[in-house]
């Protein structure tokens, strides 16, 4: 188990500060977690009078989450683009050949 996983488990209360498993609290709901508060329409916490996030805080959180994204390198983007392009060409050729074969067979069948 790496450091990041240990820190995450400590924040969730599953590990103690020394890294040993934390004792489970009995009768505190499922999995030792405290029960959740009331949920409003659409599953939002707090219901209609719940605390709202300010737009600036929302954008700050979005920016933080986008920093966590594993963005592809330039070489990966080029390789993936080539694979998509070649697949597209193959499928276009396959459809063209099938269409031509069916059209010729229909014209041959109904040629009087």
C-alpha positions in Angstrom: 0.0 0.0 0.0 1.5 3.3 -1.0 1.6 6.6 0.9 -1.3 8.1 -1.1 -3.5 5.2 -0.4 -2.6 5.3 3.4 -3.4 9.0 3.5 -6.8 8.5 1.8 -7.7 5.6 4.2 -6.7 7.8 7.2 -8.9 10.6 6.0 -11.8 8.2 5.6 -11.2 6.9 9.1 -10.3 3.4 8.1 -6.6 3.7 9.3 -5.3 5.1 12.5 -2.4 7.6 12.5 0.1 4.8 13.0 -1.2 2.9 9.9 -3.0 0.2 11.8 -6.7 -0.5 10.9 -9.0 1.7 12.9 -11.6 0.0 15.1 -15.0 -0.1 13.6 -17.7 1.9 15.4 -20.7 -0.2 16.1 -24.2 0.8 15.3 -23.2 3.9 13.3 -24.8 2.8 10.1 -23.4 0.9 7.2 -19.7 0.4 7.1 -19.0 2.3 10.3 -19.9 5.6 8.7 -22.3 8.0 10.3 -25.8 8.2 8.6 -26.2 10.8 5.9 -28.4 13.8 6.2 -31.7 14.3 4.4 -31.5 14.5 0.6 -33.5 16.8 -1.5 -34.9 16.4 -5.0 -32.5 15.1 -7.5 -30.3 13.6 -4.7 -28.8 16.9 -3.6 -27.9 17.2 0.0 -29.8 19.5 2.2 -33.0 19.7 0.1 -34.3 23.0 -1.3 -32.7 25.1 1.4 -29.3 23.5 1.2 -26.0 25.4 0.9 -25.2 26.4 -2.6 -21.7 26.6 -4.1 -20.6 30.0 -5.3 -19.7 30.2 -9.0 -16.1 31.2 -8.2 -15.7 28.3 -5.8 -17.2 26.0 -8.4 -14.8 27.1 -11.1 -11.9 26.8 -8.7 -12.9 23.2 -8.0 -13.4 22.4 -11.7 -9.9 23.8 -12.3 -8.5 21.6 -9.5 -10.2 18.5 -10.9 -8.9 19.2 -14.4 -5.4 19.4 -13.1 -5.8 15.8 -11.9 -6.7 14.5 -15.3 -4.0 12.4 -17.0 -3.8 14.3 -20.3 -2.4 12.4 -23.3 1.0 13.4 -24.7 1.3 14.8 -28.2 2.6 11.4 -29.5 -0.3 9.6 -28.0 -2.8 12.0 -29.6 -1.1 11.5 -33.0 -1.1 7.7 -32.6 -4.8 7.6 -31.6 -5.7 9.9 -34.5 -3.9 7.6 -37.0 -5.7 4.6 -35.6 -9.1 6.3 -35.8 -8.4 7.6 -39.3 -7.3 4.1 -40.6 -10.4 2.5 -39.0 -12.6 5.1 -40.7 -11.0 4.4 -44.1 -11.4 0.6 -43.6 -15.1 0.9 -42.7 -15.8 3.3 -45.6 -14.1 0.9 -48.0 -16.1 -2.0 -46.6 -19.4 -0.2 -46.9 -18.6 0.9 -50.4 -17.7 -2.6 -51.5 -20.8 -4.1 -49.9 -23.0 -1.4 -51.5 -21.5 -1.9 -54.9 -21.8 -5.7 -54.7 -25.5 -5.5 -53.6 -26.3 -2.9 -56.3 -24.7 -5.1 -59.0 -26.5 -8.2 -57.7 -29.9 -6.4 -57.6 -29.4 -5.0 -61.2 -28.3 -8.5 -62.4 -31.4 -10.1 -60.7 -33.9 -7.6 -62.1 -32.3 -7.1 -65.5 -34.9 -8.1 -68.1 
